[in-house]
Amino acid sequence: MAARLMHEMPPAPTRQQMQLVNTRFKMKKFLTPHELATLLLVLLAPTQISLTDPDLNALQQDSLVEITSVAPDAPDVLLPRLTAQGEAILKKLNPA
C-alpha cells in the first residue's frame, strides 16, 4: 500500500516553489518536509495518520488542516481534512 501511495505522489517541490507558497500565503514559517508529507497524506490517505502526530498538530495550528467527524451518525470517528488554505498550497505546488 505504501509503495502505491509513493508512486501516486507528485514530485517533491523545489525550494523556489516553497518560497512562492510561503510568500503567497504569508505563512510565518516554511513547511518542513515532514509537514509537507503529512499534508499530502491528509489529501491521499487521511486514515493513515495518527491524530496525535506532531506534524498534523503543526498543520492544524497553521490552519492548513482541520479534524472533523466522518459522519453525523458517527461523531466520535475523526479524520483530518484539508482546509481551503491547505488545498490551495497543494495546488500551488502542483498546478497541473
N, C-alpha and C positions, 0 to 999 in steps of 0.2 A: 504494500500500500504506500509506504513512504517513498519508494523508488518512483512510483507512478506520479505522486504529487510533485516530486522534484522535476520530473520530466515536463510537467504541465506549467511550472512556474516560469515567468518571464526572466530574461537575463537580469543580473544584478545591475542596479542603476549606477551610472558614472558619478563621480564627485560633482561634476558640473550640474547634472540633473538634480542631485540632492541639494546643492546650493540654490538652484532655481526654486525648488519646492519650499525650502526654508524661507527664502525671500518672499515668495508669492503669498505664503500663508502666515507670514510674520511670526513664525514659530520662535520660541525663546531658546531653543536648542536644536541641534541636529538629532535626527533619529539615529539610534545606534543600529548596527547590523542586526542585533537580536530583536530590537523593536520593529524594524522593518520586516524581518522574517515573521514575527508574531502578527503584524498587520496583514501579511499575505495569508497566514494560516487562518485568521479570522474570516477572510474572504473565501478561502478554498476549503477549509476543514475546521469549522468552529468547534466541533465536538472533540477535537484532538488537543485542545488547550485547557490546562487547569485554570480554574478561576482564581487560584492563588498565585499564579505566575507573576513575578515582579515586573516583567516586561509588559504584560497585559495591564497591570496596575498603572504603570507609567503612561501607557497609551490612553487609559481612562482619564487620568489627570490632565492630559493634553487635549481631551475631548475628541479623540480620534476613534474611540471605541466606547460602546456602552453595553451594559449587561442587562438583558431583557429576558422575560419569561418566554418559553417556547410557544405556549398556547394559553388562552384564557382558562381552560379547564385543567391546566397543569401549572399553577403559579409557582410551584417550588422547583420546576425544571428550568434552569437558567443557562443561557448561552451568550457568548459575546457577539456583538453585531457592530459593523462599521457605522459610524455617523456619516453625515453628508461630507464633513471635512475629511474624514478618513478615506472615503470613496474618491474624493477629488484629488487627494495626494496620490493614490494609486493610479488614477487616470493620468496625472501629470508624468508619472514615471514610465507609463506605457501607453502613450496616446493612440496607438494603433487599434 
